[in-house]
Amino acid sequence: MEELKDKLSEILEEETVNDTDVLEDFEYWDSLAILGIISMAYENYKKTFKAADIRACATIGDLCKLILG
């Protein structure tokens, strides 16, 4: 899970992210970040998501559960 959080922190241009961090609070939480997450999830975890799947997540923890689940 730490590897995934490192990748998410890169996409969101943050030093670190925590499970309880609210996605809407990140400065770079936008459509490009969502596309980056979709691409990263496929490239690294062979999982395919729609933008709506990612937008349905409220926190970093929700996003990690979605991608790793």
Secondary structure, DSSP 8 states (H G I E B T S, - for coil): -HHHHHHHHHHTT-S---TT-BGGGSTT-SHHHHHHHHHHHHHHH-----HHHHHT--BHHHHHHHHH-
